[in-house]
Amino acid sequence: MSIAAAKSHVGAARPRVDGPLKVSGLARYAAEFATDDCLCGYVVSGAIAKGRITKIDCAEALAAPRVIAVFTHETRPQGSTSASKYRDQVAPPGDPFMPLLNERIFFSGQPVALIVAEDYESARDAASLINIAYEEEAASIDVAARKSAAYTPPKKRSGIEPPPKPRGDAEGAFASAPVRLENQYRVAVEFHNPMEMHGSTVIYEGDGKLTIHDKTQGAQNTQGYVASVFGLSPENVRVISPFVGGAFGSGLRPQYQLFLAVMASLALERSVRVTLTRDQMFTFGYRPDTIHTVGLACGHDGRLLSVMHDAVAGTSAFEDYQENVVNWSGLLYACPNAKLSYSLTKLDAYTPADMRAPGATLGVFALESAMDELAYAARIDPLELRLRNYAERDAAADKDFTSKALRDCYEQGARRFNWAKRQPDPRSMREGRDLIGYGMATGVWEALMRPTTARARLAAGGRLEVATATADIGTGTYTILSQIAADALGIPLERVTALVGDSALPKSPVEGGSWAAASAGAAVQLACFRLRRELLAIARAMENSPLANADLQHVTFADGAIALAAEPSRRVSILEAMRASGAEFLEAEETAKRDASVDKSYSAYTHSAVFAEVRVDEQLGVARVTRVVSAVAAGKILNPLTGRSQIIGGVVMGIGMALHEEALPDLRLSRFMNRNLGEYHIPAHADICDIDVIFVDERDDKVSPMGVKGLGEIGIVGTAAAVANAIFHATGKRVRELPITIDKLL
């Protein structure tokens, strides 16, 4: 439908429409919703990693001032005991964790009791009065120690494809190749650590009805979980989450504070709020410990002859968590021989969780580090090696790409970064005490779209409301949906209101995987397009209408009016059409989904080229990232301003992975020891210098109705590898285990 608009908002750099609420402190988060007579819960965490509770004495805690109740496995009043009832929309195969089910302990920090009191401080103080005795069993959270027990998961996780079958003879080609290498790579366990800690405010409405304010990336996922576990009608459970203070994947699945808050609310018939401490944020999902073995071989010309990538990842004792870790190695470069494998090993830990670009962040780090090593072994420039092995199609799936502008990413990124200035030999660039290194890597992520429904409602006064249950986790969803709607009906942006994060709104999947913009955006556009048809029909029927014989192909919706494209003076304002309709409002609801033939015939991915400059103090071993250029091909960019923020956020997380973030385990206790932001290091402002983002033009008429691919994940993929490769170029020392801390460079 070719309908032009006089002023397009889509593609323009518009500030966030929710910005004023956030900077003024008026945006409310899950634990900030007030309700009269609300009780506060405090979670008591277990002291061992594996075993069972032999005795739990709550008498002193119950007698403490202002304490209302203490819930343990012995007094657990509500909730199903059937594991199937706890499965949420994105649960991996296995039996989900069921809080306070029995005396068994499966992981360090497991919740063993909930104190409910009139105020938070009283609940927290009473927690220290509970006396618990345990029978401890031997535990392990060491993937390396359990690697020999690795297994192929018997049931695949929905949406996660197992590695493709081998192509060619990867092992034979590797053995006979003139240039080859095989190395092991590893990344420390990382925790999400958003600013807003997980919390749930459950408002007891009576008659089996609850209103829940939860930190979640999917209000309807939370709704379904609560209804299933507690045997409630979904219509009696409303989940509202208008703002999320960061999640990075930790909000995809319901966390245990939600169960505990709902359980207490139903048992006490009172409103209850439960929030986790920063320490407790380290007791659930995390980026899994994964050990990679990568073998690459090429000819003297740099052409790849063999790609082999094996990964062993940790999972919990009760679920088979899976990610797409090795598949990227089979599609990113052209190679006739490839062999990929992926297996799990059971740990005495909580189930890992999706964390920004799950799987790709790990697998691409290993692959791109190995590609850098191969470039030095073959004495070929790292960028040139990638260009010589450029994949024109997805050989793993035997499909063409919907679009691929990665060559442009390489070219524009290298030019902006001034890659040609790089001297090829390690330790060849320096300034004073600083060794200077240039490194680069490729990034890749799936371009996904999920069925999503949206509603558009145009009021008689000309205000437009668009709504879908998807979340805005800080990515700018409110803004892009408003931009799409404003353009679709040709009305000012300030006259559009977007509603998200409410289970009562039209159906949407959890917000993750970089599919929200393509999915929710297309649904909003479709709903607005239907309103356009209705408005034009009304305008044509008006007495003496200047649009009496017009059809959609010959009119524009712009400046608050419907006008003939060839004769703009012949127009009907939207307000006039609404008055003529006599309706209080017009409403349309539509569902958007990708054409099934696209998935059958094509592969869809976003791509990036990441270039990093580092300086390493030769005497102290301190590494600093001083410059990053990230060139991204992600289809149509709806808002360059919020889009750039997404890439910057991903790059910062990639720098954190490369140099900072490391959950330090005590393998004797099977417990992570640095469970606070003082000792678990994340990048601060002083750690981040210039990040230059380039959006490469990429037109794609297949990937989604608007040509959108999504930006949430691609910024982090490849960044850690680019930094690690730059450190090798600076120092001549190859570090294959992240983060690269001072001790590894001295």
Helices and strands as residue ranges (DSSP letters): H 19-23, G 30-32, E 39-45, E 51-57, H 59-63, E 67-71, G 83-86, E 104-105, E 111-117, H 120-127, E 131-136, H 143-146, G 147-149, H 170-176, E 179-187, E 199-206, E 209-214, H 219-230, G 234-236, E 237-240, H 256-268, E 272-275, G 279-282, E 290-298, E 304-315, H 328-331, E 338-346, H 360-378, H 382-388, E 400-401, H 406-417, G 419-421, E 430-431, E 434-446, E 452-459, E 464-467, H 477-489, G 493-495, E 496-499, H 516-541, G 552-554, E 555-558, E 561-564, E 571-573, H 574-581, E 585-592, H 596-601, E 602-603, E 605-617, E 623-633, H 640-659, E 665-666, E 671-672, G 685-687, E 690-695, H 719-731, E 737-738, H 742-745
